Amino acid sequence: TTMRNAGFSLTEVLSTLAIIGTLSCLAQPMTSLIGKQRALGNATLLATGLRLARTRAVLEQTGITIRAINDDWSQGWQIFTDPNRNTQRDSGERLLLSQTISSDTRIHGNRTVASYVHFAMSGEPQLSNGGFQAGQIDFCSITAPTQHYLLIMGKGGRVRIENNTHYKACE
C-alpha cells in the first residue's frame, strides 16, 4: 500500500492563490463603486428634501427649515415648519420629515449652508437674519475618497447636483 500525503499539491495552492488574487482585485473597485453610488444617492436624497421643503413653504405659506441633525449633514436632516425663522425646531413646529443616511458618506456645506437651509413662504432660501441664502454642499464617500458630488443651491432655491473631481480626498 502506498501512503498518500494529506497536504495540497503545488498546482492546487497556486490555483487557489490565483482565485483569491482575482477576487481581491475585483473587491476594491466594487467597494469604490458602491461608495460612489451611496454618495450620489445621499446627494439626491438631500436635493429631494430641499425641493420638498421649498414646495411646502409655498403651499403652506409659512417658513420651512431643513436642518442637519446635530449640525452635521453626514448624520442626516430634519424638515420642519419654522414660521419664526430661527432655524430651530421649537414646540408646536411640525416635523415634516426626518432622514438618516449611510455612515460612509461625509457631507459638508459651505458657510451659508453649513447646518441649515430655510425657505420663506415665497420659496426663496433665506438666512436666519433675512439675507438671501445660496451655497453648495459636498458629498464624499470614504470608500471612494476622490469622487465628490456637489449639491448647488442658487439664490432662488433651485438645486442641482454636479460630479466634482477637483476635490482632494475626503477630510
C-alpha positions in Angstrom: 0.0 0.0 0.0 1.1 3.4 -0.8 0.6 6.3 1.6 -0.7 9.5 0.2 0.3 12.9 1.5 -2.6 14.7 3.2 -1.4 18.2 2.0 -2.2 20.2 -1.2 -0.2 20.0 -4.4 1.6 23.0 -5.7 -0.9 23.3 -8.5 -3.8 23.4 -6.1 -2.2 26.0 -3.9 -1.3 28.2 -6.9 -4.8 27.9 -8.3 -6.3 28.9 -5.0 -4.0 31.9 -4.7 -4.8 33.0 -8.3 -8.6 32.9 -7.5 -8.1 34.8 -4.2 -5.9 37.4 -6.0 -8.5 37.9 -8.8 -11.3 38.3 -6.3 -9.4 40.8 -4.2 -8.6 42.8 -7.3 -12.3 43.0 -8.0 -13.3 43.8 -4.5 -11.7 47.2 -4.3 -13.3 48.6 -7.5 -16.7 47.2 -6.3 -16.3 48.8 -2.9 -15.4 52.1 -4.6 -18.4 51.9 -6.9 -20.8 51.2 -4.0 -19.3 54.2 -2.1 -19.7 56.4 -5.1 -23.3 55.4 -5.6 -24.1 55.9 -1.9 -22.6 59.4 -2.1 -24.7 60.2 -5.2 -27.8 58.6 -3.5 -27.3 60.8 -0.4 -26.9 63.9 -2.6 -30.1 63.0 -4.4 -31.9 62.5 -1.0 -30.9 65.9 0.2 -31.8 67.6 -3.1 -35.2 65.9 -2.9 -35.6 67.1 0.7 -34.7 70.7 -0.3 -37.2 70.6 -3.1 -39.9 69.3 -0.7 -39.1 72.0 1.9 -39.3 74.7 -0.8 -42.6 73.4 -2.1 -44.1 73.1 1.3 -43.1 76.6 2.2 -45.0 77.9 -0.8 -48.0 75.7 -0.5 -48.4 76.2 3.3 -47.4 79.9 3.1 -45.1 79.5 6.1 -41.3 79.2 6.7 -39.9 75.7 6.4 -36.4 74.7 7.6 -34.3 71.7 6.6 -31.6 71.4 9.3 -28.7 69.0 9.7 -29.0 66.6 12.6 -26.6 67.8 15.3 -25.4 70.5 12.8 -23.8 67.7 10.7 -25.3 66.8 7.3 -23.5 63.5 7.5 -25.9 62.4 10.2 -29.0 63.3 8.3 -31.5 66.1 8.4 -35.0 67.1 9.6 -37.6 69.2 7.8 -40.0 71.2 9.9 -42.3 74.2 9.9 -40.4 77.3 11.1 -42.6 80.4 10.9 -40.3 82.4 13.3 -37.3 81.7 11.1 -35.0 80.9 14.0 -33.9 77.6 12.2 -34.5 75.6 15.4 -37.5 73.3 15.8 -39.5 74.8 18.6 -42.5 73.5 20.5 -45.5 73.4 18.2 -43.5 73.4 14.9 -44.4 70.3 12.9 -41.8 67.8 11.9 -42.4 67.0 8.2 -39.6 64.6 7.5 -36.6 63.1 9.3 -33.9 61.4 7.2 -30.8 59.5 8.3 -28.2 58.3 5.8 -25.5 55.7 5.4 -22.5 56.4 7.6 -19.8 56.1 4.9 -20.7 59.5 3.3 -19.1 62.7 4.5 -21.2 65.8 3.8 -20.0 69.4 4.3 -21.8 72.6 3.4 -20.1 75.8 2.9 -20.6 78.6 5.4 -24.1 79.7 4.3 -25.5 76.2 4.2 -23.2 74.6 6.8 -26.1 73.4 9.0 -29.5 74.6 7.6 -31.5 75.9 4.8 -34.6 78.0 5.5 -37.3 78.7 2.9 -39.6 81.7 3.2 -43.2 81.4 2.1 -42.1 82.7 -1.3 -39.9 79.7 -1.8 -36.7 81.6 -1.6 -34.0 80.4 0.7 -33.2 82.9 3.5 -30.6 83.1 6.2 -31.9 83.5 9.8 -31.1 87.2 9.5 -33.3 87.5 6.4 -30.5 87.7 3.9 -30.6 85.5 0.8 -29.1 82.1 1.1 -27.2 80.1 -1.5 -24.4 77.7 -1.3 -23.0 74.3 -2.0 -22.8 71.0 -0.1 -20.0 68.5 -0.9 -20.7 64.7 -0.7 -17.8 62.4 -0.4 -17.7 58.6 0.2 -15.0 57.3 2.5 -14.6 54.2 0.2 -14.3 56.4 -2.9 -12.5 59.4 -1.5 -11.6 61.1 -4.7 -15.1 61.1 -6.1 -17.2 64.0 -4.9 -20.6 65.3 -5.8 -21.7 68.9 -5.2 -25.3 69.9 -4.5 -25.5 73.5 -5.6 -28.4 75.7 -4.4 -28.9 79.0 -6.2 -30.4 82.3 -4.8 -33.9 81.3 -5.9 -33.7 77.9 -4.2 -33.3 75.7 -7.2 -30.9 72.8 -6.6 -28.7 70.7 -8.9 -26.1 68.0 -8.4 -22.8 68.0 -10.2 -20.0 65.5 -10.4 -16.9 67.1 -9.0 -13.5 65.5 -9.3 -11.5 68.7 -8.3 -11.6 67.9 -4.6 -8.9 66.1 -2.7 -9.6 63.0 -0.7 -12.4 63.1 2.0 -11.5 65.0 5.1 
